[in-house]
Amino acid sequence: MPSLTQPADLDVVRDSYDRVADNYVDMIATTSLGDIRHQPWLRAAMDVFADAVGGLGPVLDVGCGPGTITAYLAERGLDVSGVDLSPRMIEHARRLHPECTFGVGSATDLDLAEASWGGLLGWWSLFNLPRDVLPQVLSAFARALVPGGQLIVATHVGDGDVQRTEAYGGVAVRWTTHLWQPDQLLALIEQTGLTPKAELRLPAEGEIGPGVVLVAEA
């Protein structure tokens, strides 16, 4: 696989997610945010994805955080593993979901063999990637999918970039949230050669804020 551009702020972003990991895990445990079991439309999208990729090959949850989605898909019978940039997030994932396999790694530095994965997820985990890097990552994902395999991506909708200095209970962070309009993100996915299958738009007044879920097939 061609080497991908490494984000200049990779280490800073990793450190930020290490710092918020404990609060993030607590948030999932005490609120409906971050757990699709309490978000019916997101759960439905994930269920359809799981049904589509079951039996096609292994599934990788890229940017899995503490493993909530990874574990949900494992319960659905998928051969799924998770990877995240933050070692602290992976510590939580391994503690909370010992039945699953997790590793530390960046979306820009994964050894994804061509046509080897039945499904790939970028579930609210790719918005920190710079605008020139995200297309490279999506292309790598597309190459890694088996025929009929699917990619599911969820991200924040909007225009421009938002510099975050605190998150999840006031923890100091340094990262950039790159906002995308659904049509912009859809165009990037289409450019990889994947075929769009579904789109779910989330309204601004929801708990998560404006967002979009896109599913595409190899």
Secondary structure, 3 states (H helix, E strand, C coil): CCCCCCCCCHHHHHHHHHHHHHHHHHHHHHCCCCCHHHCHHHHHHHHHHHHHHCCCCCEEEECCCCCHHHHHHHHCCCCEEEEECCHHHHHHHHHHCCCCEEEECCCCCCCCCCCCEEEEEEECCCCCCCCCCHHHHHHHHHHHEEEEEEEEEEEEECCCEEEEEEECCCEEEEEEEECECHHHHHHHHHHCCCEEEEEEEECCCCCCCCEEEEEEEC
